[in-house]
Amino acid sequence: MATEALRAPATTPAKPPRRRGGGIRGNENIAGWLFVAPVIVILGLFLLLPILMALWVSLTDWNGQGSPFTGDVPFVGGDNYTRLFADDGLDRRDFMTSIRNNMYYVGIVVPVQTALALGLALVVNNRMLKGKGFFRSAFYFPSVTSSVAISVVFLFLFANSGAVNRLLGLLGINGPEWFADSRGVLHLLLGAVGVDTPPGALTSGGPFGLTWWDWLAGPSVAMVSIISLVIWTTSGTFMLMFLAALQNVPVALDEASTLDGATRWQRFRHVTLPLIKPTMFLVLTLGLIGSWQVFDQVYVMSQGDPAKTTLTPAYLSYRTAFRDFDYGSGAAISFVLFLIIILLTLLQRRVMADRDEPRRARWWRRRVPEGS
Amino acid sequence: MAVLTDRPAAPVTRRADRGPRARVNRILGYAVLIAFGLVFLYPFVIQLGNSLKTEPDAAANPLSPIPDALTLAGFERIFAGTNFPLWLGNSLLVTVLVTLGRVFFDSLAGYALARLRFRGRAGLFAAVIAVMAVPGVVLLIPKFLVLKQLGLYDSYAGLVVPLLADAAGVFIMKQFFESVPVSVEEAARIDGAGVFRTFWSVVLPMARPALITLTILSFQGSWNEFPHSLVSVQDPHLFTLPRGLADLVSGSLGKGTQYPLKLGAALLATIPVAVLFMVFQRYFVRGANEGADKG
């Protein structure tokens, strides 16, 4: 029944009332399944089945030897999960540190890449400038290259006597040892205004085994270099998305508002921005999903060092499983990460749907506009 | 501006093109473009320049793109001192197989989802959309588990088979096939062609733009693929370029600087995609915006 209903709209334009029942239709039924079979088998085997298997492994203590599905593997129930959230210990501290690192990472990467992508798209979309095609390609080029190869280049740029520090030196700034400096940026800022030792209230306790002082460290100097790499690589893709949206903004609308005396900022705020809102939310959603998955760059550039300040859940999960052979914990971390990403995506969708339909206004509606 | 109100809209922009204010705006626009153009391209210039330097020169003048003394020593060591040729061969093999597989399987499924009427089609399409939303990185351990169970771990099959189909590709092909007029297929059917025949010799040739997009995206995706090769093989003989490169930098070989060597290897790994990008730019752009549709 559901298929009947959904089938109709897709085919209405050109489908004549032809051949009903048996013959060709029956044929199509078999052919249809044969056509999709390879994709179903591959995605089923390497996407859906793995998720179920990992769910099982996250409830065990499997160490990688033999099969995780024999009776010999100890079943530990939710232990792997409680060790991440409730039990005081190294596992929880590492996990929470990785969550903290990734929160700062997301908090900087998503807004900056979105703003930069939009800014570049606005400039590239400017009708009065020539040679835009070249610059559009230049901005997009890093996005299509290998994340591993790019990480190698950035390791060189951010080396102690590398290009970045040379540039800073030209400005009279003594650059840090990027990949050896585990100090949090917020701590450094506080240090600059003379707050070197944390107030007692912040060191004495805090949620999930990290002190408030630790939670409030900000991204480490090392993390900042990874952040700049990622913003540099992703902005190009999002710029293209914004550009496609901007090109759908009718020129007449812009001109009409100019005639009405709107300033450039007013036109952007009240004409352009509302029209590209769907793209804005798409970019934010993709940004959120992507930045909770940061892995390649961490693997190549820092492996979680220095002092675990570039550890992220994705990398921690990999390391726990494949280096410490604790597959149960590793799988549990993946599932928590999975939930975080799904939750954020659903939240985004919710906010987006909400904005499209003003009638479904709810409590969060009032809070959203300030942020955008 | 007030003077212009009696005129139609078009001249407004033309008038706005002139005048000192517009000139300042234009200069500002170019300044922004050039500044960011440098930010986005200069790292590649530095990479090229330093891969042709001697090691002390690269360490001493990292910012300069011009080598003191041009040397190919870095590249010689890439080919003589590392497994680069092996990685290159593996990467080529994996990329070609994965690209062929994706283009074929994704088109088949895309066509079925767009045109063939079969039971469960709507549910299947919903599943494809849902699968696109599964974050890849959380699948690292699960994929390893399945490959082990199937006995594909540490084999070429393990590197290739799991990547042979992708949901986003199915989506792109489905979108395209829906835009092909049905009348073409009907003519073929009336002439007695079967479903596969109609697909293969009538519809597929018409899908060339979509096929090129998918080919390019698949090539680029599998050429750059890193996490999958990390969990599907362990044997250094099966390393692909990104895996070998990562090993070169952060693995046992990674200590010590050897910048010309590393930058050169990274450069060689980037060249195929760079050339592809320069030749087929618009297909990359289409791919990026195709991705935009899926949300």
Chai-1 contact restraints between the chains, C-beta under 6 A:
chainA,res_idxA,chainB,res_idxB,connection_type,confidence,min_distance_angstrom,max_distance_angstrom,comment,restraint_id
A,A2,B,A122,contact,1.0,0.0,6.0,A-B,restraint_1
A,T3,B,R121,contact,1.0,0.0,6.0,A-B,restraint_2
A,T3,B,A122,contact,1.0,0.0,6.0,A-B,restraint_3
A,L6,B,A122,contact,1.0,0.0,6.0,A-B,restraint_4
A,A14,B,V182,contact,1.0,0.0,6.0,A-B,restraint_5
A,E28,B,L116,contact,1.0,0.0,6.0,A-B,restraint_6
A,E28,B,R117,contact,1.0,0.0,6.0,A-B,restraint_7
A,E28,B,F118,contact,1.0,0.0,6.0,A-B,restraint_8
A,N29,B,F118,contact,1.0,0.0,6.0,A-B,restraint_9
A,A31,B,L116,contact,1.0,0.0,6.0,A-B,restraint_10
A,A31,B,V195,contact,1.0,0.0,6.0,A-B,restraint_11
A,G32,B,A112,contact,1.0,0.0,6.0,A-B,restraint_12
A,G32,B,L116,contact,1.0,0.0,6.0,A-B,restraint_13
A,G32,B,F118,contact,1.0,0.0,6.0,A-B,restraint_14
A,W33,B,F118,contact,1.0,0.0,6.0,A-B,restraint_15
A,F35,B,L108,contact,1.0,0.0,6.0,A-B,restraint_16
A,F35,B,A112,contact,1.0,0.0,6.0,A-B,restraint_17
A,V36,B,A109,contact,1.0,0.0,6.0,A-B,restraint_18
A,V36,B,A112,contact,1.0,0.0,6.0,A-B,restraint_19
A,P38,B,F105,contact,1.0,0.0,6.0,A-B,restraint_20
A,V39,B,F105,contact,1.0,0.0,6.0,A-B,restraint_21
A,V39,B,A109,contact,1.0,0.0,6.0,A-B,restraint_22
A,V39,B,A165,contact,1.0,0.0,6.0,A-B,restraint_23
A,V39,B,V170,contact,1.0,0.0,6.0,A-B,restraint_24
A,I42,B,L164,contact,1.0,0.0,6.0,A-B,restraint_25
A,I42,B,A165,contact,1.0,0.0,6.0,A-B,restraint_26
A,L43,B,V131,contact,1.0,0.0,6.0,A-B,restraint_27
A,L43,B,A165,contact,1.0,0.0,6.0,A-B,restraint_28
A,F46,B,P162,contact,1.0,0.0,6.0,A-B,restraint_29
A,L47,B,V131,contact,1.0,0.0,6.0,A-B,restraint_30
A,L49,B,V146,contact,1.0,0.0,6.0,A-B,restraint_31
A,P50,B,L139,contact,1.0,0.0,6.0,A-B,restraint_32
A,P50,B,P142,contact,1.0,0.0,6.0,A-B,restraint_33
A,P50,B,K143,contact,1.0,0.0,6.0,A-B,restraint_34
A,P50,B,V146,contact,1.0,0.0,6.0,A-B,restraint_35
A,I51,B,P142,contact,1.0,0.0,6.0,A-B,restraint_36
A,M53,B,P142,contact,1.0,0.0,6.0,A-B,restraint_37
A,M53,B,L145,contact,1.0,0.0,6.0,A-B,restraint_38
A,A54,B,I141,contact,1.0,0.0,6.0,A-B,restraint_39
A,A54,B,P142,contact,1.0,0.0,6.0,A-B,restraint_40
A,V123,B,G29,contact,1.0,0.0,6.0,A-B,restraint_41
A,V123,B,V32,contact,1.0,0.0,6.0,A-B,restraint_42
A,N126,B,G29,contact,1.0,0.0,6.0,A-B,restraint_43
A,M128,B,D17,contact,1.0,0.0,6.0,A-B,restraint_44
A,M128,B,R26,contact,1.0,0.0,6.0,A-B,restraint_45
A,L129,B,G29,contact,1.0,0.0,6.0,A-B,restraint_46
A,F135,B,L33,contact,1.0,0.0,6.0,A-B,restraint_47
A,F135,B,G37,contact,1.0,0.0,6.0,A-B,restraint_48
A,S137,B,Q281,contact,1.0,0.0,6.0,A-B,restraint_49
A,A138,B,G37,contact,1.0,0.0,6.0,A-B,restraint_50
A,A138,B,F40,contact,1.0,0.0,6.0,A-B,restraint_51
A,A138,B,L41,contact,1.0,0.0,6.0,A-B,restraint_52
A,F139,B,F40,contact,1.0,0.0,6.0,A-B,restraint_53
A,P142,B,F40,contact,1.0,0.0,6.0,A-B,restraint_54
A,V144,B,Q220,contact,1.0,0.0,6.0,A-B,restraint_55
A,V144,B,V273,contact,1.0,0.0,6.0,A-B,restraint_56
A,V144,B,F277,contact,1.0,0.0,6.0,A-B,restraint_57
A,V144,B,F284,contact,1.0,0.0,6.0,A-B,restraint_58
A,T145,B,T270,contact,1.0,0.0,6.0,A-B,restraint_59
A,T145,B,V273,contact,1.0,0.0,6.0,A-B,restraint_60
A,S146,B,N224,contact,1.0,0.0,6.0,A-B,restraint_61
A,S146,B,P242,contact,1.0,0.0,6.0,A-B,restraint_62
A,S146,B,A269,contact,1.0,0.0,6.0,A-B,restraint_63
A,V148,B,F226,contact,1.0,0.0,6.0,A-B,restraint_64
A,V148,B,P242,contact,1.0,0.0,6.0,A-B,restraint_65
A,V148,B,L245,contact,1.0,0.0,6.0,A-B,restraint_66
A,V148,B,A246,contact,1.0,0.0,6.0,A-B,restraint_67
A,A149,B,A266,contact,1.0,0.0,6.0,A-B,restraint_68
A,A149,B,A269,contact,1.0,0.0,6.0,A-B,restraint_69
A,A149,B,T270,contact,1.0,0.0,6.0,A-B,restraint_70
A,V152,B,V249,contact,1.0,0.0,6.0,A-B,restraint_71
A,V152,B,K262,contact,1.0,0.0,6.0,A-B,restraint_72
A,V152,B,A266,contact,1.0,0.0,6.0,A-B,restraint_73
A,V153,B,P43,contact,1.0,0.0,6.0,A-B,restraint_74
A,V153,B,Q47,contact,1.0,0.0,6.0,A-B,restraint_75
A,V153,B,A266,contact,1.0,0.0,6.0,A-B,restraint_76
A,F156,B,Y259,contact,1.0,0.0,6.0,A-B,restraint_77
A,G162,B,P62,contact,1.0,0.0,6.0,A-B,restraint_78
A,A163,B,I46,contact,1.0,0.0,6.0,A-B,restraint_79
A,A163,B,P62,contact,1.0,0.0,6.0,A-B,restraint_80
A,A163,B,L63,contact,1.0,0.0,6.0,A-B,restraint_81
A,R166,B,L63,contact,1.0,0.0,6.0,A-B,restraint_82
A,T237,B,A288,contact,1.0,0.0,6.0,A-B,restraint_83
A,L240,B,V285,contact,1.0,0.0,6.0,A-B,restraint_84
A,L240,B,A288,contact,1.0,0.0,6.0,A-B,restraint_85
A,M241,B,A292,contact,1.0,0.0,6.0,A-B,restraint_86
A,A244,B,N289,contact,1.0,0.0,6.0,A-B,restraint_87
A,E255,B,A9,contact,1.0,0.0,6.0,A-B,restraint_88
A,E255,B,V12,contact,1.0,0.0,6.0,A-B,restraint_89
A,L282,B,G295,contact,1.0,0.0,6.0,A-B,restraint_90
A,Q293,B,P135,contact,1.0,0.0,6.0,A-B,restraint_91
A,Q293,B,V137,contact,1.0,0.0,6.0,A-B,restraint_92
A,F295,B,V137,contact,1.0,0.0,6.0,A-B,restraint_93
A,F295,B,P227,contact,1.0,0.0,6.0,A-B,restraint_94
A,D296,B,F226,contact,1.0,0.0,6.0,A-B,restraint_95
A,V300,B,A246,contact,1.0,0.0,6.0,A-B,restraint_96
A,V300,B,V249,contact,1.0,0.0,6.0,A-B,restraint_97
A,V300,B,S250,contact,1.0,0.0,6.0,A-B,restraint_98
A,A314,B,V137,contact,1.0,0.0,6.0,A-B,restraint_99
A,Y318,B,L140,contact,1.0,0.0,6.0,A-B,restraint_100
A,A321,B,I141,contact,1.0,0.0,6.0,A-B,restraint_101
A,G330,B,I141,contact,1.0,0.0,6.0,A-B,restraint_102
A,A331,B,I141,contact,1.0,0.0,6.0,A-B,restraint_103
A,S334,B,V138,contact,1.0,0.0,6.0,A-B,restraint_104
A,S334,B,I141,contact,1.0,0.0,6.0,A-B,restraint_105
A,L337,B,V138,contact,1.0,0.0,6.0,A-B,restraint_106
A,F338,B,V138,contact,1.0,0.0,6.0,A-B,restraint_107
A,I341,B,P135,contact,1.0,0.0,6.0,A-B,restraint_108
